[in-house]
Amino acid sequence: MTGLTVSAARVTDVRTSTTVVPLPQPLQLGAMTVTRREYVGVQVRAVLPDGTEVTGVSYALTREAPMAEIVERLVAPHVVGRELAVDDPAAGVRAAWDAALRGSAIVGRVGLVRRAIGLVDVALWDVAGKVAGVPVWRLLERSLPDGAARDLPSAPGARGAAPVPDGAAPVAPSAHPDRGSSGGTTGPVVPARRPAILVAAYPTPGRTARAVADEVLDRAREGWPLLKISRSPDRELMRDLLAILHAELPAVTGRETEAGRSGVVVDVGFGWRDADEALADLDAWGIGAPAPAGEPPALAWLEDPVLPEDAAGAARIREVTGLPLAIGDEVTDPEVLARLAALGALDVARVDVVGIGGLTAADPLVRSWQDAGLVTSSHVYPEVSVHLGGAAGIGVETFERSPQGNPYDPAPLLVEGGPAFRDGTALPPEAPGLGFTLSPTYFTFEATPSLPSMRSASGSDPATTTTTRSTDDRMLGDQEDR
């Protein structure tokens, strides 16, 4: 490990905190019944030569896996002690990602270890943006690993700016003029709004098709053109629900269904065992055959119909029904997505930023999809995914974000800041870094491990545990010696 350079932030420790929030009613997601949501938060701390501390954060669903322990034991040792140069912090993040991947390769590469790498990587990008004094979406655009030039004008402070310590005020989009490659003033850069998708309703047991449809239609009246529901195993309910939405949703949104752009999305959550079971259900729903010529498709897309590894099955569903397919949630292996695309089973390419290994892995993947003409969309974590996709951006998924929360996912309550949602779009923040923090009501990052504690928030009692990996705990024999 090299010595501390004059103008670099040094990573001092990686801390984790896990919180559990019970749901008001069980949810059926594919073959799973979900009664609670457990999240892990990660905090990366770095210090500048003048002693200024900069922290970055990330979070993700654990899916009941021991994510905090994996971060602590398999990823943090390869990150603590590394440097992020002030003039090019992105290079340091990418080097840390490579070290963590290779250092854990004997047990990792994909799966839970890849998710753990993604958690730390996202928090490192948050640190990098603050060190550079720019939002991460700008930093990604200006620090492409292949050196390719992009048409985004230079941001104030993109090179050689003073680092932004924690608590600094966001930079307003119109605060400074930006300069193009010629050095001339081009005016303020305002980031493009990204298309957004709202997870609108789950057909939970006891609810009628009419009740679920009314919930979706209410969200459509708020300006959301793309709305997601989950699949119910009740075929009759799904048939009636889709029939109502097909008849009434276009009048509310003012738009016909357009593949990947507007209408209803049905998330199956890998709920069908194979293509035969999927086709039988879809036929019972009344959408088992392609729409007549000249008519819009029945769905904006069908999401995760079978396990992602069953690319042949997905391609068959696509061929028989003509429904646009979207796959990618929870996928940790890019080769799985490549096979789906090669077989024509990927109309909407979905990326789980944490699952695929963080922003370092997701950014070039999304760019390659966009270059290939695919619609791109993200799985949850909108505070992170809103930074992807360059000037065009990526489709950003969110749950209803009112202060009262929603009955499906408490994630919006766990964060402070992030993108601004309006009229079915998401606007990336201009604050340095990722532009959000984790609520201390749910996540506590202490210097030493603590016993689980109970905290009350929004009518729930999330249990929070905290662990840490510091410089003194680093594993002997880092990846450079392997």
C-alpha positions as CSV (number, residue, x, y, z in Angstrom):
1,M,0.0,0.0,0.0
2,T,1.4,3.4,-1.0
3,G,2.0,6.3,1.4
4,L,-0.5,9.1,1.7
5,T,-0.1,11.6,-1.1
6,V,-0.4,15.3,-0.7
7,S,-3.8,15.7,-2.4
8,A,-5.8,12.5,-1.6
9,A,-8.5,11.4,0.8
10,R,-7.6,8.2,2.6
11,V,-10.3,5.7,3.5
12,T,-10.2,5.1,7.3
13,D,-13.0,2.7,7.9
14,V,-16.2,1.0,6.7
15,R,-19.2,0.8,9.0
16,T,-22.5,-1.0,8.7
17,S,-25.9,-0.7,10.3
18,T,-28.9,-3.0,9.8
19,T,-32.5,-2.0,10.4
20,V,-35.7,-4.0,10.2
21,V,-39.1,-2.5,9.5
22,P,-42.3,-4.7,9.7
23,L,-44.9,-4.3,7.0
24,P,-48.5,-3.6,7.9
25,Q,-49.6,-6.7,5.9
26,P,-47.8,-9.6,4.2
27,L,-46.8,-9.2,0.5
28,Q,-46.6,-12.0,-2.0
29,L,-43.6,-11.6,-4.2
30,G,-43.3,-14.5,-6.6
31,A,-42.8,-17.5,-4.4
32,M,-41.9,-15.4,-1.4
33,T,-44.1,-14.1,1.4
34,V,-42.6,-10.8,2.8
35,T,-43.7,-9.7,6.3
36,R,-40.8,-7.3,6.9
37,R,-38.2,-5.3,5.1
38,E,-34.6,-5.6,6.3
39,Y,-32.0,-3.1,5.1
40,V,-28.3,-2.7,5.6
41,G,-26.7,0.7,5.5
42,V,-23.0,1.2,4.7
43,Q,-20.9,4.2,5.7
44,V,-17.4,4.8,4.3
45,R,-15.2,7.4,6.0
46,A,-12.2,9.1,4.5
47,V,-9.9,11.8,5.7
48,L,-8.2,14.6,3.7
49,P,-4.6,15.7,4.5
50,D,-5.9,18.7,6.4
51,G,-8.0,16.5,8.7
52,T,-11.3,17.1,6.9
53,E,-13.5,14.0,7.2
54,V,-15.7,13.0,4.2
55,T,-18.3,10.2,4.5
56,G,-20.3,8.4,1.9
57,V,-23.3,6.1,2.4
58,S,-25.3,3.4,0.6
59,Y,-28.1,1.0,1.6
60,A,-29.9,-2.0,0.2
61,L,-32.4,-4.7,1.0
62,T,-30.7,-7.6,2.7
63,R,-33.3,-10.2,1.6
64,E,-32.6,-11.7,5.0
65,A,-28.9,-12.4,4.0
66,P,-26.1,-11.5,6.4
67,M,-25.0,-8.5,4.2
68,A,-23.3,-6.6,7.0
69,E,-21.0,-9.5,7.9
70,I,-20.1,-10.0,4.3
71,V,-19.2,-6.4,3.9
72,E,-17.1,-6.4,7.0
73,R,-15.2,-9.7,6.4
74,L,-14.8,-9.8,2.6
75,V,-14.9,-6.3,1.2
76,A,-13.9,-3.7,3.8
77,P,-10.3,-5.2,4.2
78,H,-9.6,-4.4,0.5
79,V,-10.9,-0.8,0.8
80,V,-9.7,0.6,4.1
81,G,-6.4,2.4,3.6
82,R,-6.9,3.2,-0.1
83,E,-6.6,6.7,-1.5
84,L,-9.0,8.8,-3.6
85,A,-6.9,11.6,-5.3
86,V,-8.6,14.9,-5.2
87,D,-8.0,15.6,-8.9
88,D,-9.3,12.1,-10.0
89,P,-11.2,10.3,-7.2
90,A,-13.0,8.1,-9.6
91,A,-9.8,6.3,-10.5
92,G,-9.4,5.4,-6.8
93,V,-12.9,4.1,-6.6
94,R,-12.4,1.9,-9.6
95,A,-9.1,0.6,-8.2
96,A,-10.9,-0.3,-4.9
97,W,-13.6,-2.1,-6.8
98,D,-11.1,-4.2,-8.7
99,A,-9.2,-5.0,-5.5
100,A,-12.4,-6.1,-3.7
101,L,-13.5,-8.2,-6.6
102,R,-10.2,-9.9,-7.0
103,G,-9.5,-10.2,-3.3
104,S,-12.8,-12.1,-2.8
105,A,-12.8,-13.9,-6.1
106,I,-12.2,-17.4,-4.5
107,V,-15.7,-17.2,-2.9
108,G,-17.3,-14.3,-4.7
109,R,-17.5,-12.7,-8.2
110,V,-21.3,-13.0,-8.2
111,G,-24.1,-13.5,-5.6
112,L,-24.0,-12.0,-2.1
113,V,-20.3,-11.0,-2.3
114,R,-21.0,-9.0,-5.5
115,R,-23.9,-7.2,-3.7
116,A,-21.5,-6.5,-0.8
117,I,-19.0,-5.0,-3.2
118,G,-21.8,-2.9,-4.7
119,L,-22.7,-1.5,-1.3
120,V,-19.2,-0.3,-0.6
121,D,-18.7,0.9,-4.1
122,V,-21.8,3.1,-4.0
123,A,-20.6,4.7,-0.7
124,L,-17.1,5.2,-2.2
125,W,-18.6,7.1,-5.2
126,D,-20.5,9.3,-2.7
127,V,-17.1,10.1,-1.1
128,A,-15.6,10.7,-4.5
129,G,-18.2,13.1,-5.5
130,K,-17.8,15.1,-2.3
131,V,-14.0,15.0,-2.7
132,A,-14.3,16.4,-6.3
133,G,-17.1,18.8,-5.2
134,V,-19.6,17.6,-7.8
135,P,-22.6,15.3,-8.0
136,V,-21.9,11.7,-8.9
137,W,-23.7,11.9,-12.2
138,R,-21.3,14.6,-13.3
139,L,-18.3,12.7,-12.0
140,L,-19.3,9.5,-13.9
141,E,-19.7,11.5,-17.1
142,R,-16.4,13.1,-16.8
143,S,-14.4,10.1,-15.7
144,L,-15.2,7.4,-18.1
145,P,-12.5,4.7,-17.8
146,D,-11.9,4.5,-21.6
147,G,-11.3,8.3,-21.8
148,A,-14.2,8.8,-24.2
149,A,-15.3,12.4,-24.5
150,R,-18.9,13.2,-23.6
151,D,-20.9,16.2,-24.6
152,L,-21.4,17.4,-21.0
153,P,-19.8,20.8,-20.3
154,S,-17.4,21.0,-17.5
155,A,-18.9,21.4,-14.1
156,P,-17.7,23.9,-11.6
157,G,-15.0,22.3,-9.6
158,A,-14.8,19.2,-11.7
159,R,-11.0,19.4,-11.7
160,G,-9.0,20.8,-8.9
161,A,-11.9,22.1,-6.9
162,A,-11.9,22.3,-3.1
163,P,-13.4,19.1,-1.6
164,V,-16.8,19.5,-0.1
165,P,-16.9,18.3,3.6
166,D,-20.0,16.7,5.1
167,G,-22.8,19.2,5.7
168,A,-21.8,21.5,2.9
169,A,-24.7,23.2,1.0
170,P,-25.7,21.8,-2.3
171,V,-24.6,23.7,-5.5
172,A,-27.6,25.2,-7.2
173,P,-27.9,24.4,-11.0
174,S,-27.7,28.1,-11.8
175,A,-25.1,29.1,-9.3
176,H,-22.2,29.2,-11.8
177,P,-21.8,29.2,-15.6
178,D,-20.1,26.1,-17.0
179,R,-17.4,26.0,-19.6
180,G,-17.3,23.8,-22.7
181,S,-14.2,22.3,-24.2
182,S,-13.3,25.6,-25.8
183,G,-13.2,27.3,-22.4
184,G,-16.1,29.6,-23.2
185,T,-19.1,30.2,-21.0
186,T,-22.0,28.1,-22.1
187,G,-24.5,28.8,-19.3
188,P,-25.6,26.7,-16.4
189,V,-26.0,23.0,-16.9
190,V,-29.3,21.6,-15.7
191,P,-29.4,17.8,-15.5
192,A,-32.0,16.1,-17.6
193,R,-35.1,14.7,-16.0
194,R,-35.2,10.9,-16.0
195,P,-38.3,8.9,-16.7
196,A,-39.7,7.3,-13.6
197,I,-41.8,4.3,-12.7
198,L,-44.0,4.1,-9.6
199,V,-44.6,0.8,-7.8
200,A,-48.2,1.6,-7.5
201,A,-50.0,-1.4,-5.9
202,Y,-49.8,-5.0,-4.8
203,P,-52.8,-7.2,-5.1
204,T,-52.7,-8.4,-1.5
205,P,-55.1,-11.1,-0.3
206,G,-58.6,-9.9,0.3
207,R,-58.5,-7.0,-2.1
208,T,-60.7,-6.9,-5.2
209,A,-59.6,-6.1,-8.7
210,R,-61.6,-2.9,-8.5
211,A,-59.8,-1.8,-5.3
212,V,-56.3,-2.4,-6.7
213,A,-57.2,-0.8,-10.0
214,D,-58.5,2.3,-8.2
215,E,-55.2,2.6,-6.4
216,V,-53.3,2.5,-9.6
217,L,-55.6,5.0,-11.3
218,D,-55.2,7.4,-8.3
219,R,-51.4,7.3,-8.8
220,A,-51.9,7.9,-12.6
221,R,-53.9,11.0,-11.8
222,E,-50.8,12.3,-9.9
223,G,-48.9,12.3,-13.2
224,W,-47.2,8.8,-13.3
225,P,-47.4,7.4,-16.8
226,L,-45.6,4.2,-16.0
227,L,-47.1,2.2,-13.1
228,K,-46.1,-1.2,-11.7
229,I,-48.2,-3.9,-10.0
230,S,-47.2,-7.3,-8.8
231,R,-48.5,-10.6,-10.0
232,S,-51.2,-12.3,-8.0
233,P,-51.5,-16.1,-8.2
234,D,-55.3,-15.5,-8.5
235,R,-55.8,-15.8,-12.3
236,E,-59.3,-14.4,-12.2
237,L,-58.3,-11.3,-10.2
238,M,-55.4,-10.6,-12.6
239,R,-57.7,-11.0,-15.6
240,D,-60.3,-8.6,-14.2
241,L,-57.6,-6.1,-12.9
242,L,-55.8,-5.9,-16.3
243,A,-59.1,-5.5,-18.1
244,I,-60.1,-2.6,-15.9
245,L,-56.7,-0.9,-16.4
246,H,-56.7,-1.5,-20.1
247,A,-60.1,0.2,-20.4
248,E,-59.6,3.1,-18.0
249,L,-55.9,3.9,-17.7
250,P,-55.4,5.6,-21.1
251,A,-58.1,8.1,-20.4
252,V,-56.5,9.0,-17.1
253,T,-52.9,9.3,-18.4
254,G,-53.8,10.6,-21.8
255,R,-51.4,8.1,-23.3
256,E,-51.8,4.6,-24.9
257,T,-49.6,1.8,-23.6
258,E,-46.1,2.1,-25.1
259,A,-43.5,-0.6,-24.6
260,G,-41.0,0.5,-22.0
261,R,-42.5,4.0,-21.7
262,S,-46.1,4.1,-20.5
263,G,-48.8,1.9,-19.2
264,V,-48.9,-1.0,-16.7
265,V,-46.0,-3.2,-15.7
266,V,-46.6,-6.5,-14.1
267,D,-43.8,-7.8,-11.9
268,V,-43.9,-11.5,-11.6
269,G,-40.8,-11.7,-9.3
270,F,-39.6,-15.0,-10.8
271,G,-42.9,-16.5,-9.8
272,W,-43.3,-18.9,-12.7
273,R,-41.3,-22.1,-12.8
274,D,-41.0,-22.2,-16.5
275,A,-42.4,-20.9,-19.8
276,D,-45.3,-23.4,-19.8
277,E,-46.6,-22.1,-16.5
278,A,-46.1,-18.5,-17.6
279,L,-48.0,-19.0,-20.8
280,A,-50.9,-20.7,-19.1
281,D,-51.3,-17.9,-16.7
282,L,-50.9,-15.2,-19.3
283,D,-53.5,-16.9,-21.5
284,A,-55.9,-17.0,-18.5
285,W,-55.3,-13.3,-18.0
286,G,-56.4,-12.7,-21.6
287,I,-53.0,-11.5,-22.8
288,G,-51.4,-14.8,-24.0
289,A,-51.2,-13.8,-27.6
290,P,-49.7,-10.7,-29.4
291,A,-51.9,-7.6,-29.7
292,P,-53.7,-7.2,-33.0
293,A,-51.7,-5.2,-35.7
294,G,-51.9,-1.5,-35.0
295,E,-52.9,-1.9,-31.4
296,P,-50.6,-1.2,-28.4
297,P,-49.2,-4.0,-26.4
298,A,-51.2,-5.2,-23.3
299,L,-48.4,-4.2,-21.0
300,A,-45.6,-1.7,-20.9
301,W,-43.6,-4.7,-20.0
302,L,-43.7,-8.0,-18.2
303,E,-41.0,-8.2,-15.5
304,D,-39.0,-11.1,-14.3
305,P,-41.3,-13.9,-15.5
306,V,-38.9,-16.7,-14.8
307,L,-35.5,-17.0,-13.2
308,P,-33.1,-14.8,-15.1
309,E,-30.9,-17.8,-15.9
310,D,-33.7,-19.3,-17.9
311,A,-33.0,-17.1,-20.9
312,A,-34.5,-19.7,-23.3
313,G,-37.7,-19.7,-21.4
314,A,-37.9,-16.0,-21.3
315,A,-37.3,-15.8,-25.1
316,R,-40.1,-18.3,-25.6
317,I,-42.6,-16.2,-23.5
318,R,-41.5,-13.2,-25.6
319,E,-42.0,-15.0,-28.9
320,V,-45.4,-16.5,-28.1
321,T,-47.1,-13.5,-26.4
322,G,-45.3,-10.5,-28.0
323,L,-45.1,-8.9,-24.6
324,P,-42.1,-6.7,-24.0
325,L,-39.9,-8.3,-21.3
326,A,-37.8,-6.6,-18.6
327,I,-35.3,-8.6,-16.6
328,G,-32.5,-7.7,-14.3
329,D,-33.7,-7.3,-10.7
330,E,-31.3,-8.9,-8.2
331,V,-29.1,-10.1,-11.0
332,T,-25.4,-10.1,-10.0
333,D,-23.8,-11.7,-13.0
334,P,-23.5,-9.5,-16.2
335,E,-23.2,-12.6,-18.3
336,V,-26.8,-13.6,-17.4
337,L,-28.0,-10.3,-18.9
338,A,-25.8,-10.7,-22.0
339,R,-27.4,-14.1,-22.7
340,L,-30.9,-12.7,-22.3
341,A,-30.1,-9.9,-24.8
342,A,-28.5,-12.3,-27.2
343,L,-31.7,-14.4,-27.3
344,G,-33.9,-11.4,-27.8
345,A,-35.5,-11.7,-24.3
346,L,-34.6,-8.2,-23.2
347,D,-36.8,-5.3,-24.4
348,V,-36.2,-3.3,-21.2
349,A,-32.8,-3.9,-19.6
350,R,-33.1,-3.6,-15.9
351,V,-30.1,-3.0,-13.5
352,D,-30.0,-3.5,-9.8
353,V,-27.2,-1.1,-9.0
354,V,-26.1,-2.7,-5.8
355,G,-26.7,-6.3,-7.0
356,I,-24.6,-5.9,-10.1
357,G,-21.6,-4.6,-8.1
358,G,-22.2,-0.9,-7.6
359,L,-21.9,2.2,-9.9
360,T,-18.5,1.1,-11.1
361,A,-20.1,-2.0,-12.7
362,A,-23.5,-0.5,-13.6
363,D,-22.4,2.6,-15.4
364,P,-20.7,1.0,-18.4
365,L,-23.4,-1.7,-18.5
366,V,-26.1,0.9,-18.8
367,R,-24.2,2.8,-21.4
368,S,-23.7,-0.3,-23.5
369,W,-27.5,-1.0,-23.4
370,Q,-28.2,2.5,-24.4
371,D,-25.8,2.3,-27.3
372,A,-27.6,-0.8,-28.4
373,G,-30.9,1.0,-28.4
374,L,-32.5,-0.7,-25.4
375,V,-34.8,1.0,-22.9
376,T,-33.0,1.0,-19.6
377,S,-34.6,0.9,-16.2
378,S,-33.4,0.4,-12.6
379,H,-34.5,-1.7,-9.6
380,V,-35.3,0.4,-6.6
381,Y,-32.6,2.6,-4.8
382,P,-33.6,5.7,-6.9
383,E,-31.2,7.9,-4.9
384,V,-28.3,5.9,-6.6
385,S,-29.7,4.9,-10.0
386,V,-30.7,8.5,-10.8
387,H,-27.0,9.2,-11.4
388,L,-26.7,6.5,-14.1
389,G,-27.2,6.8,-17.9
390,G,-25.3,9.9,-18.9
391,A,-27.3,12.8,-20.4
392,A,-30.3,10.7,-21.3
393,G,-30.5,9.1,-17.9
394,I,-32.0,5.8,-16.9
395,G,-35.6,4.9,-15.9
396,V,-35.8,5.4,-12.1
397,E,-38.0,3.2,-10.0
398,T,-39.6,4.4,-6.7
399,F,-42.3,3.6,-4.3
400,E,-44.8,6.3,-3.1
401,R,-42.8,8.8,-1.2
402,S,-45.3,10.7,1.0
403,P,-44.2,11.4,4.6
404,Q,-46.8,8.9,5.8
405,G,-45.0,6.1,3.9
406,N,-46.6,3.3,1.9
407,P,-47.7,-0.2,2.8
408,Y,-45.3,-1.9,0.4
409,D,-41.8,-0.6,1.1
410,P,-40.5,1.8,3.7
411,A,-37.3,2.7,1.8
412,P,-38.4,6.4,1.2
413,L,-38.5,6.9,4.9
414,L,-34.9,5.7,5.4
415,V,-33.3,8.4,3.3
416,E,-33.1,12.2,3.4
417,G,-32.5,14.0,0.1
418,G,-32.1,12.3,-3.2
419,P,-33.9,13.0,-6.5
420,A,-36.9,15.3,-6.9
421,F,-39.9,13.5,-8.4
422,R,-42.4,15.4,-10.5
423,D,-44.9,14.4,-13.2
424,G,-43.5,10.9,-13.5
425,T,-39.9,12.0,-13.8
426,A,-36.9,12.1,-11.5
427,L,-34.4,15.0,-11.4
428,P,-30.9,14.2,-10.1
429,P,-29.6,16.3,-7.3
430,E,-26.9,18.9,-7.7
431,A,-25.4,18.3,-4.2
432,P,-21.9,17.0,-4.2
433,G,-21.8,13.2,-4.0
434,L,-25.0,11.2,-4.3
435,G,-27.0,13.9,-2.7
436,F,-28.7,11.9,0.1
437,T,-28.1,10.8,3.6
438,L,-29.5,7.9,5.7
439,S,-31.9,8.7,8.4
440,P,-30.3,8.4,11.9
441,T,-33.7,7.2,13.1
442,Y,-33.1,3.9,11.2
443,F,-29.3,3.7,10.8
444,T,-26.6,4.4,13.4
445,F,-22.9,4.1,12.5
446,E,-21.0,3.9,15.7
447,A,-17.2,3.4,16.2
448,T,-17.6,0.1,18.0
449,P,-20.0,-2.8,17.6
450,S,-23.2,-2.5,19.6
451,L,-26.0,-4.7,20.7
452,P,-29.3,-4.5,18.8
453,S,-31.3,-1.5,19.9
454,M,-34.9,-0.6,19.3
455,R,-35.9,2.8,17.8
456,S,-39.4,4.0,17.1
457,A,-40.1,5.7,13.8
458,S,-43.3,6.4,11.8
459,G,-45.3,4.0,13.9
460,S,-42.8,1.1,13.5
461,D,-40.0,-0.2,15.7
462,P,-37.0,-0.9,13.5
463,A,-34.2,-2.9,15.2
464,T,-30.8,-1.5,14.4
465,T,-27.4,-3.2,14.8
466,T,-24.0,-1.6,14.0
467,T,-20.6,-3.0,13.1
468,T,-17.4,-1.4,11.8
469,R,-14.2,-2.2,10.0
470,S,-11.4,0.3,10.7
471,T,-7.9,0.8,9.5
472,D,-6.6,-1.2,12.6
473,D,-8.7,-4.2,11.6
474,R,-7.3,-4.5,8.1
475,M,-6.6,-8.0,6.9
476,L,-2.9,-9.0,6.6
477,G,-1.7,-9.5,3.1
478,D,-3.9,-7.2,1.0
479,Q,-4.8,-7.9,-2.6
480,E,-1.5,-6.4,-3.8
481,D,0.3,-9.3,-2.2
482,R,-2.0,-12.0,-3.7
